[in-house]
Amino acid sequence: MNFKGKRVLVTGGAKRIGRAFTEAFLSTGAEVVVHYKKSRSEAEALSPYTICADLADSDAVGHMLDQAGPIDILVNNASLFTRDRLRDATAERTYREMQVNLLAPLDLIRQFANQSKSGAVLNLLDRRIKAHDVRCVPYSLSKVALAELTLLAALELAPHIRVNGVAPGPILPAPETSEEVFNERKGSIPMERIPAVQDVVNAGFFLLKNPSVTGQIIYVDGGQHMLGNGV
């Protein structure tokens, strides 16, 4: 797939990994619709095409592709991450994370399939889908479910729409986390280097460009997913 002239929707496309995808698509000549929740100025600085929506609001999600117009590529990047162990994982807290990380992408993929005759979807996952991280139960459940949705959608939407995923490891510290704490929490990495944001973008572009690839998940974590839990 040549991205020039394609129209792309990137959720959470104004900051962090989402911003890197937005900038990379723009550099290829693609037209990018940048979704944001609060980062209006950052989004508008990147593209004249923006959508403001809270992915925790299912009604707002249900109208996003009407606002975006026809698209060729959907990148489900935005996510919610909290460190809730089992004792803190109430139904309300778990549903909130499921809505943002699973149900919103599901609805966007459904809208995309109803709108487009062909195209590609990229879901941003997490290396934790291969672990059992008890420190973030709702988040882990939502990302495992999104990984399964990636495979189900790849089968359901073939041959016209391809669906793949990228599962990063420790890439960037959370906004409230210092570099020191991030380095302490990152865990063991067989390759002994923290993956770069560009590594994630490169993996995503490979999946989006290759017309013979669907239902695949690439781990961009320096091999961390092979270590399972406790890293």
mmCIF file of the C-alpha atoms, coordinates in Angstrom:
data_MODEL
# 
_entry.id   MODEL 
# 
loop_
_atom_site.group_PDB 
_atom_site.id 
_atom_site.type_symbol 
_atom_site.label_atom_id 
_atom_site.label_alt_id 
_atom_site.label_comp_id 
_atom_site.label_asym_id 
_atom_site.label_entity_id 
_atom_site.label_seq_id 
_atom_site.pdbx_PDB_ins_code 
_atom_site.Cartn_x 
_atom_site.Cartn_y 
_atom_site.Cartn_z 
_atom_site.occupancy 
_atom_site.B_iso_or_equiv 
_atom_site.pdbx_formal_charge 
_atom_site.auth_seq_id 
_atom_site.auth_comp_id 
_atom_site.auth_asym_id 
_atom_site.auth_atom_id 
_atom_site.pdbx_PDB_model_num 
ATOM 1   C CA . MET A 1 1   ? 0.000   0.000   0.000  1.00 0.00 ? 1   MET A CA 1 
ATOM 2   C CA . ASN A 1 2   ? 1.276   3.417   -1.005 1.00 0.00 ? 2   ASN A CA 1 
ATOM 3   C CA . PHE A 1 3   ? 0.229   5.971   1.603  1.00 0.00 ? 3   PHE A CA 1 
ATOM 4   C CA . LYS A 1 4   ? 0.364   9.007   -0.688 1.00 0.00 ? 4   LYS A CA 1 
ATOM 5   C CA . GLY A 1 5   ? -3.124  10.401  -1.092 1.00 0.00 ? 5   GLY A CA 1 
ATOM 6   C CA . LYS A 1 6   ? -4.587  7.971   1.441  1.00 0.00 ? 6   LYS A CA 1 
ATOM 7   C CA . ARG A 1 7   ? -6.783  9.249   4.246  1.00 0.00 ? 7   ARG A CA 1 
ATOM 8   C CA . VAL A 1 8   ? -5.866  7.994   7.711  1.00 0.00 ? 8   VAL A CA 1 
ATOM 9   C CA . LEU A 1 9   ? -7.563  8.251   11.104 1.00 0.00 ? 9   LEU A CA 1 
ATOM 10  C CA . VAL A 1 10  ? -5.203  7.986   14.084 1.00 0.00 ? 10  VAL A CA 1 
ATOM 11  C CA . THR A 1 11  ? -6.848  7.873   17.501 1.00 0.00 ? 11  THR A CA 1 
ATOM 12  C CA . GLY A 1 12  ? -4.834  9.680   20.131 1.00 0.00 ? 12  GLY A CA 1 
ATOM 13  C CA . GLY A 1 13  ? -2.821  11.023  17.229 1.00 0.00 ? 13  GLY A CA 1 
ATOM 14  C CA . ALA A 1 14  ? -1.608  14.267  18.808 1.00 0.00 ? 14  ALA A CA 1 
ATOM 15  C CA . LYS A 1 15  ? 0.823   12.925  21.407 1.00 0.00 ? 15  LYS A CA 1 
ATOM 16  C CA . ARG A 1 16  ? 3.409   10.262  22.100 1.00 0.00 ? 16  ARG A CA 1 
ATOM 17  C CA . ILE A 1 17  ? 3.308   7.171   19.822 1.00 0.00 ? 17  ILE A CA 1 
ATOM 18  C CA . GLY A 1 18  ? 0.164   8.432   18.119 1.00 0.00 ? 18  GLY A CA 1 
ATOM 19  C CA . ARG A 1 19  ? 1.921   11.664  17.183 1.00 0.00 ? 19  ARG A CA 1 
ATOM 20  C CA . ALA A 1 20  ? 4.820   9.689   15.723 1.00 0.00 ? 20  ALA A CA 1 
ATOM 21  C CA . PHE A 1 21  ? 2.389   7.779   13.506 1.00 0.00 ? 21  PHE A CA 1 
ATOM 22  C CA . THR A 1 22  ? 0.672   11.003  12.473 1.00 0.00 ? 22  THR A CA 1 
ATOM 23  C CA . GLU A 1 23  ? 3.954   12.661  11.522 1.00 0.00 ? 23  GLU A CA 1 
ATOM 24  C CA . ALA A 1 24  ? 5.145   9.568   9.666  1.00 0.00 ? 24  ALA A CA 1 
ATOM 25  C CA . PHE A 1 25  ? 1.941   9.358   7.611  1.00 0.00 ? 25  PHE A CA 1 
ATOM 26  C CA . LEU A 1 26  ? 2.086   13.076  6.816  1.00 0.00 ? 26  LEU A CA 1 
ATOM 27  C CA . SER A 1 27  ? 5.670   12.703  5.601  1.00 0.00 ? 27  SER A CA 1 
ATOM 28  C CA . THR A 1 28  ? 4.472   10.164  3.010  1.00 0.00 ? 28  THR A CA 1 
ATOM 29  C CA . GLY A 1 29  ? 1.835   12.472  1.584  1.00 0.00 ? 29  GLY A CA 1 
ATOM 30  C CA . ALA A 1 30  ? -1.117  10.935  3.410  1.00 0.00 ? 30  ALA A CA 1 
ATOM 31  C CA . GLU A 1 31  ? -3.990  13.024  4.737  1.00 0.00 ? 31  GLU A CA 1 
ATOM 32  C CA . VAL A 1 32  ? -4.357  12.415  8.473  1.00 0.00 ? 32  VAL A CA 1 
ATOM 33  C CA . VAL A 1 33  ? -7.432  12.923  10.626 1.00 0.00 ? 33  VAL A CA 1 
ATOM 34  C CA . VAL A 1 34  ? -6.080  13.392  14.140 1.00 0.00 ? 34  VAL A CA 1 
ATOM 35  C CA . HIS A 1 35  ? -8.361  12.282  16.950 1.00 0.00 ? 35  HIS A CA 1 
ATOM 36  C CA . TYR A 1 36  ? -7.835  13.837  20.374 1.00 0.00 ? 36  TYR A CA 1 
ATOM 37  C CA . LYS A 1 37  ? -9.591  14.165  23.708 1.00 0.00 ? 37  LYS A CA 1 
ATOM 38  C CA . LYS A 1 38  ? -7.905  17.191  25.294 1.00 0.00 ? 38  LYS A CA 1 
ATOM 39  C CA . SER A 1 39  ? -4.883  17.961  23.089 1.00 0.00 ? 39  SER A CA 1 
ATOM 40  C CA . ARG A 1 40  ? -6.628  20.325  20.697 1.00 0.00 ? 40  ARG A CA 1 
ATOM 41  C CA . SER A 1 41  ? -3.724  22.693  20.060 1.00 0.00 ? 41  SER A CA 1 
ATOM 42  C CA . GLU A 1 42  ? -1.302  19.815  19.416 1.00 0.00 ? 42  GLU A CA 1 
ATOM 43  C CA . ALA A 1 43  ? -3.747  18.121  17.048 1.00 0.00 ? 43  ALA A CA 1 
ATOM 44  C CA . GLU A 1 44  ? -4.530  21.268  15.084 1.00 0.00 ? 44  GLU A CA 1 
ATOM 45  C CA . ALA A 1 45  ? -0.822  22.040  14.771 1.00 0.00 ? 45  ALA A CA 1 
ATOM 46  C CA . LEU A 1 46  ? -0.358  18.709  13.004 1.00 0.00 ? 46  LEU A CA 1 
ATOM 47  C CA . SER A 1 47  ? -3.325  18.592  10.634 1.00 0.00 ? 47  SER A CA 1 
ATOM 48  C CA . PRO A 1 48  ? -6.292  20.667  9.488  1.00 0.00 ? 48  PRO A CA 1 
ATOM 49  C CA . TYR A 1 49  ? -8.433  17.553  9.975  1.00 0.00 ? 49  TYR A CA 1 
ATOM 50  C CA . THR A 1 50  ? -9.166  16.800  13.633 1.00 0.00 ? 50  THR A CA 1 
ATOM 51  C CA . ILE A 1 51  ? -11.837 15.080  15.717 1.00 0.00 ? 51  ILE A CA 1 
ATOM 52  C CA . CYS A 1 52  ? -12.457 15.682  19.416 1.00 0.00 ? 52  CYS A CA 1 
ATOM 53  C CA . ALA A 1 53  ? -14.066 12.711  21.146 1.00 0.00 ? 53  ALA A CA 1 
ATOM 54  C CA . ASP A 1 54  ? -13.914 10.964  24.500 1.00 0.00 ? 54  ASP A CA 1 
ATOM 55  C CA . LEU A 1 55  ? -13.467 7.266   23.736 1.00 0.00 ? 55  LEU A CA 1 
ATOM 56  C CA . ALA A 1 56  ? -15.060 6.504   27.109 1.00 0.00 ? 56  ALA A CA 1 
ATOM 57  C CA . ASP A 1 57  ? -18.310 7.864   25.645 1.00 0.00 ? 57  ASP A CA 1 
ATOM 58  C CA . SER A 1 58  ? -19.798 5.178   23.400 1.00 0.00 ? 58  SER A CA 1 
ATOM 59  C CA . ASP A 1 59  ? -22.201 7.675   21.800 1.00 0.00 ? 59  ASP A CA 1 
ATOM 60  C CA . ALA A 1 60  ? -19.319 9.942   20.790 1.00 0.00 ? 60  ALA A CA 1 
ATOM 61  C CA . VAL A 1 61  ? -17.401 6.987   19.359 1.00 0.00 ? 61  VAL A CA 1 
ATOM 62  C CA . GLY A 1 62  ? -20.435 5.997   17.320 1.00 0.00 ? 62  GLY A CA 1 
ATOM 63  C CA . HIS A 1 63  ? -20.239 9.226   15.287 1.00 0.00 ? 63  HIS A CA 1 
ATOM 64  C CA . MET A 1 64  ? -16.485 9.473   14.768 1.00 0.00 ? 64  MET A CA 1 
ATOM 65  C CA . LEU A 1 65  ? -16.310 8.111   11.240 1.00 0.00 ? 65  LEU A CA 1 
ATOM 66  C CA . ASP A 1 66  ? -19.236 10.285  10.205 1.00 0.00 ? 66  ASP A CA 1 
ATOM 67  C CA . GLN A 1 67  ? -17.069 13.222  11.264 1.00 0.00 ? 67  GLN A CA 1 
ATOM 68  C CA . ALA A 1 68  ? -13.890 11.833  9.719  1.00 0.00 ? 68  ALA A CA 1 
ATOM 69  C CA . GLY A 1 69  ? -15.436 11.061  6.361  1.00 0.00 ? 69  GLY A CA 1 
ATOM 70  C CA . PRO A 1 70  ? -14.186 8.213   4.155  1.00 0.00 ? 70  PRO A CA 1 
ATOM 71  C CA . ILE A 1 71  ? -10.846 6.789   5.297  1.00 0.00 ? 71  ILE A CA 1 
ATOM 72  C CA . ASP A 1 72  ? -8.455  4.202   3.914  1.00 0.00 ? 72  ASP A CA 1 
ATOM 73  C CA . ILE A 1 73  ? -6.534  3.364   7.094  1.00 0.00 ? 73  ILE A CA 1 
ATOM 74  C CA . LEU A 1 74  ? -7.600  3.191   10.742 1.00 0.00 ? 74  LEU A CA 1 
ATOM 75  C CA . VAL A 1 75  ? -4.977  3.258   13.499 1.00 0.00 ? 75  VAL A CA 1 
ATOM 76  C CA . ASN A 1 76  ? -6.430  2.403   16.920 1.00 0.00 ? 76  ASN A CA 1 
ATOM 77  C CA . ASN A 1 77  ? -3.699  3.922   19.048 1.00 0.00 ? 77  ASN A CA 1 
ATOM 78  C CA . ALA A 1 78  ? -5.428  5.690   21.953 1.00 0.00 ? 78  ALA A CA 1 
ATOM 79  C CA . SER A 1 79  ? -5.679  3.773   25.203 1.00 0.00 ? 79  SER A CA 1 
ATOM 80  C CA . LEU A 1 80  ? -6.275  4.128   28.928 1.00 0.00 ? 80  LEU A CA 1 
ATOM 81  C CA . PHE A 1 81  ? -3.782  2.638   31.381 1.00 0.00 ? 81  PHE A CA 1 
ATOM 82  C CA . THR A 1 82  ? -4.240  2.306   35.128 1.00 0.00 ? 82  THR A CA 1 
ATOM 83  C CA . ARG A 1 83  ? -2.441  0.179   37.674 1.00 0.00 ? 83  ARG A CA 1 
ATOM 84  C CA . ASP A 1 84  ? -5.391  -1.621  39.252 1.00 0.00 ? 84  ASP A CA 1 
ATOM 85  C CA . ARG A 1 85  ? -4.761  -4.938  40.941 1.00 0.00 ? 85  ARG A CA 1 
ATOM 86  C CA . LEU A 1 86  ? -7.570  -7.446  41.296 1.00 0.00 ? 86  LEU A CA 1 
ATOM 87  C CA . ARG A 1 87  ? -8.808  -6.058  44.637 1.00 0.00 ? 87  ARG A CA 1 
ATOM 88  C CA . ASP A 1 88  ? -9.176  -2.606  43.102 1.00 0.00 ? 88  ASP A CA 1 
ATOM 89  C CA . ALA A 1 89  ? -10.625 -3.760  39.764 1.00 0.00 ? 89  ALA A CA 1 
ATOM 90  C CA . THR A 1 90  ? -14.266 -2.904  40.373 1.00 0.00 ? 90  THR A CA 1 
ATOM 91  C CA . ALA A 1 91  ? -16.762 -3.457  37.586 1.00 0.00 ? 91  ALA A CA 1 
ATOM 92  C CA . GLU A 1 92  ? -16.936 0.294   36.994 1.00 0.00 ? 92  GLU A CA 1 
ATOM 93  C CA . ARG A 1 93  ? -13.157 0.747   36.750 1.00 0.00 ? 93  ARG A CA 1 
ATOM 94  C CA . THR A 1 94  ? -12.780 -2.339  34.571 1.00 0.00 ? 94  THR A CA 1 
ATOM 95  C CA . TYR A 1 95  ? -15.571 -1.299  32.205 1.00 0.00 ? 95  TYR A CA 1 
ATOM 96  C CA . ARG A 1 96  ? -14.046 2.156   31.774 1.00 0.00 ? 96  ARG A CA 1 
ATOM 97  C CA . GLU A 1 97  ? -10.798 0.620   30.576 1.00 0.00 ? 97  GLU A CA 1 
ATOM 98  C CA . MET A 1 98  ? -12.624 -1.923  28.418 1.00 0.00 ? 98  MET A CA 1 
ATOM 99  C CA . GLN A 1 99  ? -14.637 0.852   26.771 1.00 0.00 ? 99  GLN A CA 1 
ATOM 100 C CA . VAL A 1 100 ? -11.580 2.877   25.753 1.00 0.00 ? 100 VAL A CA 1 
ATOM 101 C CA . ASN A 1 101 ? -9.190  0.031   24.928 1.00 0.00 ? 101 ASN A CA 1 
ATOM 102 C CA . LEU A 1 102 ? -11.554 -2.553  23.407 1.00 0.00 ? 102 LEU A CA 1 
ATOM 103 C CA . LEU A 1 103 ? -15.102 -1.389  22.726 1.00 0.00 ? 103 LEU A CA 1 
ATOM 104 C CA . ALA A 1 104 ? -14.116 1.897   21.076 1.00 0.00 ? 104 ALA A CA 1 
ATOM 105 C CA . PRO A 1 105 ? -11.706 0.162   18.658 1.00 0.00 ? 105 PRO A CA 1 
ATOM 106 C CA . LEU A 1 106 ? -14.342 -2.499  17.983 1.00 0.00 ? 106 LEU A CA 1 
ATOM 107 C CA . ASP A 1 107 ? -16.939 0.133   17.102 1.00 0.00 ? 107 ASP A CA 1 
ATOM 108 C CA . LEU A 1 108 ? -14.473 2.069   14.926 1.00 0.00 ? 108 LEU A CA 1 
ATOM 109 C CA . ILE A 1 109 ? -13.507 -1.092  13.046 1.00 0.00 ? 109 ILE A CA 1 
ATOM 110 C CA . ARG A 1 110 ? -17.207 -1.879  12.543 1.00 0.00 ? 110 ARG A CA 1 
ATOM 111 C CA . GLN A 1 111 ? -17.868 1.636   11.224 1.00 0.00 ? 111 GLN A CA 1 
ATOM 112 C CA . PHE A 1 112 ? -14.821 1.410   8.959  1.00 0.00 ? 112 PHE A CA 1 
ATOM 113 C CA . ALA A 1 113 ? -15.974 -1.918  7.534  1.00 0.00 ? 113 ALA A CA 1 
ATOM 114 C CA . ASN A 1 114 ? -19.438 -0.506  6.843  1.00 0.00 ? 114 ASN A CA 1 
ATOM 115 C CA . GLN A 1 115 ? -17.961 2.584   5.205  1.00 0.00 ? 115 GLN A CA 1 
ATOM 116 C CA . SER A 1 116 ? -15.077 1.236   3.139  1.00 0.00 ? 116 SER A CA 1 
ATOM 117 C CA . LYS A 1 117 ? -14.741 -1.387  0.428  1.00 0.00 ? 117 LYS A CA 1 
ATOM 118 C CA . SER A 1 118 ? -11.031 -1.839  1.124  1.00 0.00 ? 118 SER A CA 1 
ATOM 119 C CA . GLY A 1 119 ? -8.339  -0.650  3.500  1.00 0.00 ? 119 GLY A CA 1 
ATOM 120 C CA . ALA A 1 120 ? -6.304  -1.577  6.534  1.00 0.00 ? 120 ALA A CA 1 
ATOM 121 C CA . VAL A 1 121 ? -6.544  -1.429  10.318 1.00 0.00 ? 121 VAL A CA 1 
ATOM 122 C CA . LEU A 1 122 ? -3.664  -1.293  12.786 1.00 0.00 ? 122 LEU A CA 1 
ATOM 123 C CA . ASN A 1 123 ? -4.317  -1.920  16.489 1.00 0.00 ? 123 ASN A CA 1 
ATOM 124 C CA . LEU A 1 124 ? -1.783  -0.824  19.109 1.00 0.00 ? 124 LEU A CA 1 
ATOM 125 C CA . LEU A 1 125 ? -1.543  -3.579  21.711 1.00 0.00 ? 125 LEU A CA 1 
ATOM 126 C CA . ASP A 1 126 ? 0.980   -4.237  24.490 1.00 0.00 ? 126 ASP A CA 1 
ATOM 127 C CA . ARG A 1 127 ? 3.596   -6.891  25.160 1.00 0.00 ? 127 ARG A CA 1 
ATOM 128 C CA . ARG A 1 128 ? 1.589   -7.698  28.318 1.00 0.00 ? 128 ARG A CA 1 
ATOM 129 C CA . ILE A 1 129 ? -0.790  -9.772  26.189 1.00 0.00 ? 129 ILE A CA 1 
ATOM 130 C CA . LYS A 1 130 ? 1.852   -12.508 26.535 1.00 0.00 ? 130 LYS A CA 1 
ATOM 131 C CA . ALA A 1 131 ? 2.250   -12.016 30.286 1.00 0.00 ? 131 ALA A CA 1 
ATOM 132 C CA . HIS A 1 132 ? -0.002  -12.137 33.317 1.00 0.00 ? 132 HIS A CA 1 
ATOM 133 C CA . ASP A 1 133 ? 0.705   -8.764  34.877 1.00 0.00 ? 133 ASP A CA 1 
ATOM 134 C CA . VAL A 1 134 ? -1.267  -8.692  38.117 1.00 0.00 ? 134 VAL A CA 1 
ATOM 135 C CA . ARG A 1 135 ? -0.391  -5.017  38.599 1.00 0.00 ? 135 ARG A CA 1 
ATOM 136 C CA . CYS A 1 136 ? -2.818  -3.834  35.903 1.00 0.00 ? 136 CYS A CA 1 
ATOM 137 C CA . VAL A 1 137 ? -5.684  -6.313  35.612 1.00 0.00 ? 137 VAL A CA 1 
ATOM 138 C CA . PRO A 1 138 ? -8.309  -4.262  33.694 1.00 0.00 ? 138 PRO A CA 1 
ATOM 139 C CA . TYR A 1 139 ? -5.702  -2.953  31.255 1.00 0.00 ? 139 TYR A CA 1 
ATOM 140 C CA . SER A 1 140 ? -4.285  -6.412  30.600 1.00 0.00 ? 140 SER A CA 1 
ATOM 141 C CA . LEU A 1 141 ? -7.759  -7.865  30.069 1.00 0.00 ? 141 LEU A CA 1 
ATOM 142 C CA . SER A 1 142 ? -8.637  -5.111  27.608 1.00 0.00 ? 142 SER A CA 1 
ATOM 143 C CA . LYS A 1 143 ? -5.454  -5.540  25.560 1.00 0.00 ? 143 LYS A CA 1 
ATOM 144 C CA . VAL A 1 144 ? -5.733  -9.339  25.465 1.00 0.00 ? 144 VAL A CA 1 
ATOM 145 C CA . ALA A 1 145 ? -9.283  -8.916  24.197 1.00 0.00 ? 145 ALA A CA 1 
ATOM 146 C CA . LEU A 1 146 ? -8.120  -6.371  21.593 1.00 0.00 ? 146 LEU A CA 1 
ATOM 147 C CA . ALA A 1 147 ? -5.505  -8.852  20.391 1.00 0.00 ? 147 ALA A CA 1 
ATOM 148 C CA . GLU A 1 148 ? -8.240  -11.456 19.921 1.00 0.00 ? 148 GLU A CA 1 
ATOM 149 C CA . LEU A 1 149 ? -10.402 -8.883  18.153 1.00 0.00 ? 149 LEU A CA 1 
ATOM 150 C CA . THR A 1 150 ? -7.487  -8.239  15.787 1.00 0.00 ? 150 THR A CA 1 
ATOM 151 C CA . LEU A 1 151 ? -7.571  -11.882 14.690 1.00 0.00 ? 151 LEU A CA 1 
ATOM 152 C CA . LEU A 1 152 ? -11.354 -12.125 14.533 1.00 0.00 ? 152 LEU A CA 1 
ATOM 153 C CA . ALA A 1 153 ? -11.633 -8.947  12.472 1.00 0.00 ? 153 ALA A CA 1 
ATOM 154 C CA . ALA A 1 154 ? -8.837  -10.088 10.143 1.00 0.00 ? 154 ALA A CA 1 
ATOM 155 C CA . LEU A 1 155 ? -10.847 -13.210 9.324  1.00 0.00 ? 155 LEU A CA 1 
ATOM 156 C CA . GLU A 1 156 ? -14.210 -11.476 9.133  1.00 0.00 ? 156 GLU A CA 1 
ATOM 157 C CA . LEU A 1 157 ? -13.086 -8.599  6.924  1.00 0.00 ? 157 LEU A CA 1 
ATOM 158 C CA . ALA A 1 158 ? -10.797 -10.476 4.526  1.00 0.00 ? 158 ALA A CA 1 
ATOM 159 C CA . PRO A 1 159 ? -10.122 -10.148 1.657  1.00 0.00 ? 159 PRO A CA 1 
ATOM 160 C CA . HIS A 1 160 ? -10.947 -6.448  1.420  1.00 0.00 ? 160 HIS A CA 1 
ATOM 161 C CA . ILE A 1 161 ? -9.761  -5.054  4.769  1.00 0.00 ? 161 ILE A CA 1 
ATOM 162 C CA . ARG A 1 162 ? -6.587  -6.248  6.483  1.00 0.00 ? 162 ARG A CA 1 
ATOM 163 C CA . VAL A 1 163 ? -6.249  -6.072  10.281 1.00 0.00 ? 163 VAL A CA 1 
ATOM 164 C CA . ASN A 1 164 ? -2.961  -6.339  12.179 1.00 0.00 ? 164 ASN A CA 1 
ATOM 165 C CA . GLY A 1 165 ? -1.447  -5.300  15.484 1.00 0.00 ? 165 GLY A CA 1 
ATOM 166 C CA . VAL A 1 166 ? 1.757   -3.989  17.027 1.00 0.00 ? 166 VAL A CA 1 
ATOM 167 C CA . ALA A 1 167 ? 2.552   -4.850  20.649 1.00 0.00 ? 167 ALA A CA 1 
ATOM 168 C CA . PRO A 1 168 ? 5.141   -2.452  22.103 1.00 0.00 ? 168 PRO A CA 1 
ATOM 169 C CA . GLY A 1 169 ? 7.126   -3.034  25.246 1.00 0.00 ? 169 GLY A CA 1 
ATOM 170 C CA . PRO A 1 170 ? 8.440   -0.199  27.430 1.00 0.00 ? 170 PRO A CA 1 
ATOM 171 C CA . ILE A 1 171 ? 8.765   2.726   25.038 1.00 0.00 ? 171 ILE A CA 1 
ATOM 172 C CA . LEU A 1 172 ? 7.968   5.989   26.823 1.00 0.00 ? 172 LEU A CA 1 
ATOM 173 C CA . PRO A 1 173 ? 7.416   6.832   30.483 1.00 0.00 ? 173 PRO A CA 1 
ATOM 174 C CA . ALA A 1 174 ? 3.920   7.923   31.454 1.00 0.00 ? 174 ALA A CA 1 
ATOM 175 C CA . PRO A 1 175 ? 3.581   11.710  31.745 1.00 0.00 ? 175 PRO A CA 1 
ATOM 176 C CA . GLU A 1 176 ? 3.641   11.512  35.543 1.00 0.00 ? 176 GLU A CA 1 
ATOM 177 C CA . THR A 1 177 ? 6.555   9.052   35.665 1.00 0.00 ? 177 THR A CA 1 
ATOM 178 C CA . SER A 1 178 ? 10.164  10.162  35.920 1.00 0.00 ? 178 SER A CA 1 
ATOM 179 C CA . GLU A 1 179 ? 12.891  8.637   33.748 1.00 0.00 ? 179 GLU A CA 1 
ATOM 180 C CA . GLU A 1 180 ? 14.398  7.092   36.877 1.00 0.00 ? 180 GLU A CA 1 
ATOM 181 C CA . VAL A 1 181 ? 11.165  5.355   37.880 1.00 0.00 ? 181 VAL A CA 1 
ATOM 182 C CA . PHE A 1 182 ? 10.555  4.312   34.260 1.00 0.00 ? 182 PHE A CA 1 
ATOM 183 C CA . ASN A 1 183 ? 13.971  2.666   34.087 1.00 0.00 ? 183 ASN A CA 1 
ATOM 184 C CA . GLU A 1 184 ? 13.283  0.850   37.361 1.00 0.00 ? 184 GLU A CA 1 
ATOM 185 C CA . ARG A 1 185 ? 9.930   -0.440  36.127 1.00 0.00 ? 185 ARG A CA 1 
ATOM 186 C CA . LYS A 1 186 ? 10.847  -1.337  32.554 1.00 0.00 ? 186 LYS A CA 1 
ATOM 187 C CA . GLY A 1 187 ? 11.938  -4.862  33.511 1.00 0.00 ? 187 GLY A CA 1 
ATOM 188 C CA . SER A 1 188 ? 14.362  -7.170  31.765 1.00 0.00 ? 188 SER A CA 1 
ATOM 189 C CA . ILE A 1 189 ? 14.834  -6.762  28.017 1.00 0.00 ? 189 ILE A CA 1 
ATOM 190 C CA . PRO A 1 190 ? 16.782  -9.507  26.222 1.00 0.00 ? 190 PRO A CA 1 
ATOM 191 C CA . MET A 1 191 ? 18.062  -7.037  23.613 1.00 0.00 ? 191 MET A CA 1 
ATOM 192 C CA . GLU A 1 192 ? 19.252  -4.772  26.457 1.00 0.00 ? 192 GLU A CA 1 
ATOM 193 C CA . ARG A 1 193 ? 17.860  -1.596  24.905 1.00 0.00 ? 193 ARG A CA 1 
ATOM 194 C CA . ILE A 1 194 ? 14.589  0.274   25.274 1.00 0.00 ? 194 ILE A CA 1 
ATOM 195 C CA . PRO A 1 195 ? 12.747  0.205   21.935 1.00 0.00 ? 195 PRO A CA 1 
ATOM 196 C CA . ALA A 1 196 ? 12.418  3.534   20.151 1.00 0.00 ? 196 ALA A CA 1 
ATOM 197 C CA . VAL A 1 197 ? 9.106   5.068   19.130 1.00 0.00 ? 197 VAL A CA 1 
ATOM 198 C CA . GLN A 1 198 ? 10.263  4.893   15.520 1.00 0.00 ? 198 GLN A CA 1 
ATOM 199 C CA . ASP A 1 199 ? 10.670  1.124   15.887 1.00 0.00 ? 199 ASP A CA 1 
ATOM 200 C CA . VAL A 1 200 ? 6.940   0.889   16.621 1.00 0.00 ? 200 VAL A CA 1 
ATOM 201 C CA . VAL A 1 201 ? 6.074   3.073   13.634 1.00 0.00 ? 201 VAL A CA 1 
ATOM 202 C CA . ASN A 1 202 ? 8.322   1.025   11.355 1.00 0.00 ? 202 ASN A CA 1 
ATOM 203 C CA . ALA A 1 203 ? 6.627   -2.203  12.430 1.00 0.00 ? 203 ALA A CA 1 
ATOM 204 C CA . GLY A 1 204 ? 3.194   -0.674  11.910 1.00 0.00 ? 204 GLY A CA 1 
ATOM 205 C CA . PHE A 1 205 ? 4.107   0.586   8.454  1.00 0.00 ? 205 PHE A CA 1 
ATOM 206 C CA . PHE A 1 206 ? 5.391   -2.848  7.468  1.00 0.00 ? 206 PHE A CA 1 
ATOM 207 C CA . LEU A 1 207 ? 2.050   -4.391  8.404  1.00 0.00 ? 207 LEU A CA 1 
ATOM 208 C CA . LEU A 1 208 ? 0.048   -1.681  6.668  1.00 0.00 ? 208 LEU A CA 1 
ATOM 209 C CA . LYS A 1 209 ? 2.075   -1.757  3.461  1.00 0.00 ? 209 LYS A CA 1 
ATOM 210 C CA . ASN A 1 210 ? 2.269   -5.524  2.904  1.00 0.00 ? 210 ASN A CA 1 
ATOM 211 C CA . PRO A 1 211 ? -0.825  -6.670  0.951  1.00 0.00 ? 211 PRO A CA 1 
ATOM 212 C CA . SER A 1 212 ? -0.304  -10.315 1.934  1.00 0.00 ? 212 SER A CA 1 
ATOM 213 C CA . VAL A 1 213 ? -0.226  -9.784  5.711  1.00 0.00 ? 213 VAL A CA 1 
ATOM 214 C CA . THR A 1 214 ? -3.308  -9.880  7.918  1.00 0.00 ? 214 THR A CA 1 
ATOM 215 C CA . GLY A 1 215 ? -4.059  -11.243 11.376 1.00 0.00 ? 215 GLY A CA 1 
ATOM 216 C CA . GLN A 1 216 ? -0.477  -10.700 12.534 1.00 0.00 ? 216 GLN A CA 1 
ATOM 217 C CA . ILE A 1 217 ? 0.904   -9.157  15.716 1.00 0.00 ? 217 ILE A CA 1 
ATOM 218 C CA . ILE A 1 218 ? 4.468   -7.875  15.850 1.00 0.00 ? 218 ILE A CA 1 
ATOM 219 C CA . TYR A 1 219 ? 6.098   -7.424  19.249 1.00 0.00 ? 219 TYR A CA 1 
ATOM 220 C CA . VAL A 1 220 ? 8.367   -4.397  19.456 1.00 0.00 ? 220 VAL A CA 1 
ATOM 221 C CA . ASP A 1 221 ? 9.795   -5.003  22.904 1.00 0.00 ? 221 ASP A CA 1 
ATOM 222 C CA . GLY A 1 222 ? 13.353  -6.272  22.529 1.00 0.00 ? 222 GLY A CA 1 
ATOM 223 C CA . GLY A 1 223 ? 12.117  -9.811  23.180 1.00 0.00 ? 223 GLY A CA 1 
ATOM 224 C CA . GLN A 1 224 ? 10.480  -8.984  26.521 1.00 0.00 ? 224 GLN A CA 1 
ATOM 225 C CA . HIS A 1 225 ? 7.254   -10.843 25.687 1.00 0.00 ? 225 HIS A CA 1 
ATOM 226 C CA . MET A 1 226 ? 9.160   -14.138 25.747 1.00 0.00 ? 226 MET A CA 1 
ATOM 227 C CA . LEU A 1 227 ? 9.888   -13.712 29.446 1.00 0.00 ? 227 LEU A CA 1 
ATOM 228 C CA . GLY A 1 228 ? 6.232   -13.781 30.508 1.00 0.00 ? 228 GLY A CA 1 
ATOM 229 C CA . ASN A 1 229 ? 5.264   -12.331 33.869 1.00 0.00 ? 229 ASN A CA 1 
ATOM 230 C CA . GLY A 1 230 ? 7.594   -10.848 36.440 1.00 0.00 ? 230 GLY A CA 1 
ATOM 231 C CA . VAL A 1 231 ? 9.857   -8.801  34.144 1.00 0.00 ? 231 VAL A CA 1 
# 
